[in-house]
Amino acid sequence: MKKTENAAGRPKLLFLAVVCGLLLVDGGTNEFPVFTGAGAFPGETGGFGWSLQQSMEEVVPLLGYGSLPEQKTQIAEDETTCRTLTTEDLISEELLFPQSPEEQTQAAQNPEHVEQTIGAVAGGFHPASRQVQIDRTQLSDYETLVQNFYAIDANTMAGSDQLSAEKLLGMDMTLAKEGEEPQILIYHTHSQESFADSVPGDVNTGIVGVGEHLTQILTEQYGYRVLHHTGEYDVETRDNAYSKALPAVEQILTENPSIQVIIDLHRDEVAEGTRLVTDLQGRPTARFMFFNGLSRTRKTGDIDYLQNENQEANLAFSFQMQLKAAEYYPGLTRRIYLKGYRYNMHLRPRTLLVELGAQNNTVEEAMNACDPLAHILDMVLRGE
């Protein structure tokens, strides 16, 4: 049986050798999509063939595509595409960038940071000063950028043409605080999402209540004009919630053309043993994650019926938010999750889909997360 299995792997080994030769001729001038998770030859876990495959798939990750289980293609986006987000890769609390002892000491001894922490314990939240300075030059490397800031779902792909730090940071996301009309829209595709101690039937203790608290902070503390839409699109079933929400959101934007920022606020669902919580200024605070749809699957390519002319701006918006979070509130956010569909993010350039906490977070933890989220948003919109 072992001999048969090895023979079955020889065509693949030959293919790898041919591609290796082509790469030598190519000289590395062409760009290949980055991907991980390739398998070994069937029944073989050692020897020259296995080693060559492993080495080749590190150099040309494209070869690993065929080694993955085939993903089932969905006809249209729906709530199930937002329910499989949590993996251990998304829980990482630390950036991979090396930090010098001098930088660590400087952050620990920052007088402003100490004062804010003490004030927060005694009273409430205080916007943090920068705790970590990330060297922007390191972000020019695609691998470094992805490893530190992104989790790319297996059903899609994103290359250095999309995930370029220079391009993402170069886009202007600022928003002037002027006029009297609404500037920011907060809504909930999944309005029925609740927390560990939510009161059944009381929307104020679920994700809608968290959205109202975020609205209040952005309005009263930061001076933005925020419209909080509490429409329900997942009461009887979660199926097609995005399709159900789209006409209503489009109508709101038609009636309020002054809206330039859209936040679809969710809470995630994770394994019961996973706790998305951190201590921030003495307060238990739910960790959150920014999410982007790429309107593209590995199996079908670009999805024509889910076009998003604002996709580049959406990616820039979430990345600028993530970078601010990493510098001002290290460990608060999970990595940006990229998946294959659109999630109604095409409606405005400045659109965020936020997964704030999970089902086993408390309402208090979720409410506390609104403070740093609002601060991060304000910094990006002011261009700080």
Buried (B, 14 or more C-beta within 10 A) or exposed (E): EEEEEBEEBEEBBEBBEEBBEEBEEEEEEEEEBBBEEBEBBEEBEEEEBBEBBEEBBEEBBBBBBEBBEEBEEBEEBBBEBBEEBBEEBBBBEEBEBEBEEEBEEEBEEBEEBEEBBEBBEEEEBBBBBBBBEBEEEBBEEBEBBBBBBBBBBBBBBBEBEBBBBEBBBEBEBEBEEEEEEBBBBBBBBBBBBBBEEBEEEEBEBBBBBBBBBBBBBBBEBBEBBBBBBEBBBBEEEBEBBBBBBBEBBEEBBEEBEBBBBBBBBBBBBBEEEBBBBBEBBBBBBBBBBBBBBBBBBBEEEEBEEBEBEBBBBBBBBBBBBBBBBBBBBBBBBBBBBBBBBBBBBBBBBBBBBBBBBBBBBBBBBBBBBBBBBBBBBBBBBEEE
